[in-house]
Amino acid sequence: SAWAADCGEVSIAEMSWGSAGVAAHLDKFILEKGYGCTVTLVAGDTMPTFTSMNEKGAPDVAPEMWVNAVRKPLDAAIAEGRLIQLAPLLSEGGVEGWWIPKFLADAHSDIKTVQDALKHPDLFPAPGNPSRGAVHNCPSGWNCQVSTDNLYRALAADKLGFDLVETGSAAGLDGSIANAFETKTGWLGYYWAPTAILGKYEMTKLSFGVEHDKAEWDTCTAVPDCPHPKVNSYPTSDVFTVVTRAFSEKAGIAMDYMKTRQWDNHTVGKVLAWMGENRGTNEDAAKYFLENYEDMWTKWVSPEVAGKVKAAL
């Protein structure tokens, strides 16, 4: 049909982290099988993909763009007509914060905030020194290591009996959470969603008891060794699909799908957890989602397109 021919060749950025990689393969499958497009995936990351789309008009689609990192130049590109921001792919945005296991939150209903947790060092024993509590830090070199360190000092957690435990790597951080669940031990520290770990282990995010202060965040919370940090909350990261104007003009009714589809962090976490447990690829996980979350994705497309996608699985 005419609209399928119009869609033609499409390039999609396959970003280097799990949720975005799965989203790229999901779009590839639905655009090819449902709309007759010819899709090529290209390796991507937030800054280089944005720069390439803005300056060269390629790739056509970035399914999961964390736009806080590129907000000003993206706004300019949208205003000047080069790029278009579509629906938020992650319905709740990207979420960061300090978390505790849900089993511990259920058992201690008085713990609602980080400050509540810091009243109980005995519930969050430090590895190798159970007489102290532990706040688990982010991997070294990550931005969240800086914010966690500053918030640890702002909360005077050291005086409240807590050590800041360096996890060293993403594997170390994940391992500390897995160990807490295996041994049913308390755990307190930084993590983010959507991720495989939060898809596998139920965690509860604690409030810092204050609103996010962007000025304080930009000048202190996110700045290494800020001398006088204040308690602050993590921002919610806006996560949108971004496409080039050229794609929007050739995609035809496939744009209806691109404007509509979004999923929640819990679902993404479950898919990523399945991928990790089964050593699956991004493509495997996209097909797993299509096979197991039909109630969700069939709302993004027409019955005719849904039929074509199901037939291709």
N, C-alpha and C positions, 0 to 999 in steps of 0.2 A: 504494500500500500504506500501511498505518497508520503505519509508522515514517517514511515520507517525508513524509506530511502533518504528522506531529508536529514534524519538523525546522523547518518553517515559514520565517520570515524570520530571517536571520542577518546581523549587521554585523561586518566584519573590518577591522582597522586596516592600512592600506597605509603603512608607515613610509617615511621620506624617503630611505633608502639602498638600494642595489641589491639585496642579498641578501634583505632583508626585503620589498621591493616584489614581487620575483618569487615569494616564498613566499606572499604574500597572494593573488596571481592564481592560483597553483597550488591553494591551498585553495578559492578561488572555483570554479574549473573542476571540481574533483573533488566538492565538496559539491553543486554544481548538477547536473552531468551524472550523477554516480554515486549521489547520495543524494536528489535531488529537492528540495533546499533552495532558497530564494530568497535570494541573497547580494547585499548592498550593501557596497561598499568605501568607507571613510572615511579621509581623510588623517590621518596620525598621526606622533608622535615619542615617544621613550621616556617622558619625564616627563609631558607632557600626556595621553598615552594611558593611562598607569597611573592618573593622578589621576581621569580621567573614568570608567574602569572601576571604580575603588575607590569613588568617591563617587556616581556616577549609574548604574552597572551597564551602561554602554555605552561603546564597542562590545563585542560579545560575545567577540571573539577578537583577541588580539595574537599573531600567528604567531611573531614573532622579538623577544622581549623580553630585552634585555641586563640581567639582573636584579641585577648587582652595584650598579648605580646606584640601585636602589629596594629593596634587600634587606630593610631593617628594616620599612618600611611594608608590603611585600609579605608578609613573614612574619606580620605582624599581620592583614592581610586574609585570609590563608589560615586562620589560627587562628580567626578570627571567622566564617568560612564564606562570605565574599563572593566570593573568587576561588579558582581552582584552578590549580596549576602542573602541567602535563603533561610529556611527554617532552622531553628536550633536543633542540631542532630541529637545532642544530649538534652533531654527535656528539663532536667534539673541543673544543667551546667556541670562543669567539673568541680568536684568538691574536695577541699583539703581541710585538715584539722587534726586534733588530738582525739584518739579513740580508746575505748576499753572493750573487752569482750562482752557480748550481750549477756552471757551467762552470769557475769559478775554484776552487770547493771541490773539484771532481774533480781539478783539476790540482795542487792544493796540499793533500794529505791531512793535513798537519800542522796545518791551521787548523780547529780544532774549537770554539774559544771566541772570544769577543770579544777577550780578552787575547792570544790567538794572532795574531789579525788585526792587532792594534796593534803587533806586532813587525815588520810589513811595510808601512810607509807607501808604499814604492815601488809596491806592487800596487794601491793605491787613490788614484791621483793626484787632487789637488784641482783643480777647474776654474780655469784661469788661473794656477795655481802648482804645476806638477807635481813640484816639489822637496819638496812637503809632501803628506801623505795627507789624505783627506777623510772626515769622518763627516757624512752628510746628515741634516739635522734635519727635524722635522715642520713642517707649515704653521703660520704664526704664528697665535696665538690658540687652537690646539688644545692639549688637556691633554698630549698626547705631546711637545709642544715643551718643556714644563717638565721632564718626566722625562728626555728625551734630553739636555738641557743639564746636568742634575744628574749623570747617569751619565757624561757626557763629562768632567766635572770630577772625579768620584769615581775614574775610571780614570786621571787625570792624562794624558789623551790628548794635550793640548797639548805636554807635555814629551817625548812619544814621537813627535812630528813630525806630528801631525794637527791640521787646522783643523776647526772646527764650521761647516759650510756651511748657511746658511739657504736653504731652497728656496722660501719665500715663500707658496706656494699648493699645493693638491693637484695641480694641473696641472704645477707646477714639479717637485714630487717625482716624479710619474709620468714626466715627461719625462726626468728625470735617469736613471731606471732604463732607459727605452727606449733612450736614447742609449748607455748602457753596453753593452747587448746588441748594438746596431747596430755599435758600434766594437770590440766584444769587449774592453772595458776593465773593470778592477776597480771595484766599487762597494760601499760599506759604509754602512749607515744604518738608520733606523727604517722599518718597515712593519708591516702587519697583515693578517690573513686571517679570513674569505674575501673576496677582492677580485678584480676583473677583471685587474689587473696580475699578480698571482701565478697567475692562471689562464693568462695568456698567456706569462709569462716564468718559467722555473724558477729559484727562489731557495732558498737553504739558510739556515735560522735558526740562529744561533750561540748557544751557551750563555754565560751570564755567570759560570758556575762556582760559583754559590751558589744556595741555595733562595730562593724568594720570601719576604721578610720583610714581613708586612703592617703591623706597627707602624712600621717604618722607612719603608715606602711612604707611609703616611698622614701621618706627621709630617715627612717630609723629601723622599723621592724625587719625590712628586707636588706638592710645595710650591714655588712660585717662589722662586728665589735662596736655597735652603736653604744655610746657611753651611758646613756640614760634611757633605756627602753621602757615603754609603757605596755600594759596589757592591751592586746588588740585581737581582733578576730581575723581569720583568713578570708580573703575575698572569694566569692564564687566566680569561677572562670567561665566566661561566655564561650560556648563551643558551637559554631555554626558551620553549615556548608557554604562554601564560596565557589562561584563559577565565573567564567569569563563571559563578557557580553556576547562574543561570537557563539559560544555554546548555547546561550539562552535563545539566540535567534535561529539556530539550526535544529534544536532539540525537539521542537514540536510538542506533542502532548507528553513526551517524557519529562518535560519541565514540571508537569502536574505532580508526578512522582517525586521529583527532586525537592519540590516546595513543601511536600507533605510529610515525608518519612522522618520519623524521629523515634528514639527509644530511650528507656529510662536506665539509670545506673545499675539498678538491681538486675535487670535483664542482661545487660552487657556483662556484668560481673559473672553471672551464671554461665554465659556462653564462653567467656574467657577461662573460667574454672574448668569447664568441660574440655576446652582446648588443651589446657595444661595437663590435666589428668590423662588425656588420651594421646598426648604428644602430637596433636593435630596442627595443621598449617592454618594460615588465615583463610584459605579457600575451604578447607574442611569445616572450619567454624562457621563460615557464612552459610554453607549448605546445612549444617546442623541447625542453625537458627531458622532457616526457611522450612525445614522439616518439622521442627518442634514448636514454632511460635507463629503458626499460620493465622491465628486469630489477630495477631498484631499486624503482620505485614500485608495481609490481604486488604486491610483498610487503607493502605497507601496507594493502591492501584485499582483500575477498573476490573470487573469480573472477567472480561475478555483477557486482559493481561495476566491476571492471577491464574487463569486456566493454562495459559502458555507456559508460565513459570513452573507450575505444578507438573505439567507434562514433561518438562525438561529435567526435573530432579531425578 
